[in-house]
Amino acid sequence: MYTLSPGYRVPALQRGLSPAEVLVTKANALAAGAVLASAVITPPPPLAFAVVAAVAALINIVVGRRSVARWAAVGVRHLTERRTTRLPVTRVATRTWTLYPHHGAMQDPVSREVLHAALARALTFAGGQARGAGIQIHITHHATIGAYTDHTQTVSVHIPRGLVGHPERVIDTIAAELGSLGSLEEVTPGPAETVKGRTGGWVALADGRYVATARITAWPDETDGDMMPRLLLGAGTDPALAGTGRALGVLYRPLPATQSRRSAMWARAASGAFVTDSVKADQQSTVGATTHDALVQGACLVDVDAYLTVWADTPEAVIQACWDATLTADRHRMGLDWLTGQQTRAHVMTTPYGARARKGAVL
């Protein structure tokens, strides 16, 4: 009854009919065409229409795979199955994994590009699964600086309830994109740290650490390859900072295709209407052309929030770690806003729990 090959949508005229059915169907179609053509010259008797309709009914009512009876039976079963209660399905809204890329993936430019391309495919797929924005992919890096730096990386996917009909399908697809690039193991993050004291520049956690968080307001256009080792892993830092740690959290919110195009359209219109500096206008035009090419190739726009957290065992050490991170960011032309007066929950953005937070919700 069903076919993937193109053809008619009337049951008796679908592909795969027997030779006799094809002959009777064509003869009936010719007769119907002759009756309609004769109506131009003189009105045919009503009996002619009745005969053609009767033959067409007989062709369709004959019991078989393409008969009306078969279509009716399938329709009844379809209604019955829709009323049947499905097996309970767990609606997974948030899932977290630890991700360890293959050895040398970050040092090899080719492997690094493959990793970034896989993440881009996952973001594009996630953005196309809902009519509105809301799916979030949160990646965190944690490093404890010492003689041997201990580094862990987690990937969290959060889908608000009701946004997607089958969130587990989206989450499993994203996991498959990332799992092909390294060791991906699902984990359950521990409870969020409890804040027991706070000041304008740092907060004290219940486990004895002191943390300070900065929001990354500007990414460098180019780096010489040592930004992440220095900023996150503490390469070349003062030996007195041994035992301190740093965490970097990046929250990706991919936009749907229609919203991406609409955003690019309004950005281009605003650039042409309100920018009077010719140099700045040319710069935005170049960025707009790059965005346009990416959208044509099927990519989507992504809102990004990034946070950097430093922690230490004493307030003096965390202040020194903040200063060292600021110097490293200045060297690479990266903007840091240390969120004075907003440290109470800002550090959550560099933990797996940041995946559940919308833009600005934790501040």
Secondary structure, DSSP 8 states (H G I E B T S, - for coil): ---SS---SSGGGSTT--HHHHHHHHHHHHHHHHHHHHHHHS---HHHHHHHHHHHHHHHHSSSTTSHHHHHHHHHHHHHHHHS---------EEEEEEEE-TTTTTSHHHHHHHHHHHHHHHHHHHTTSSSS--EEEEEEEEE-SSS-EEEEEEEEE--TTTSS-HHHHHHHHHHHHHTTEEEEEE-------EEEE-SS-EEETTS-EEEEEEEEE--S---S-HHHHHTS-TT--GGGTT-EEEEEEEEEE--HHHHHHHHHHHHHHHHHH---HHHHHHHHHHHHHHHHHHHTT---EEEEEEEEEEESSHHHHHHHHHHHHHHHHHTT-EEE--TT--TTGGGGGSGGGGG--TTTT-
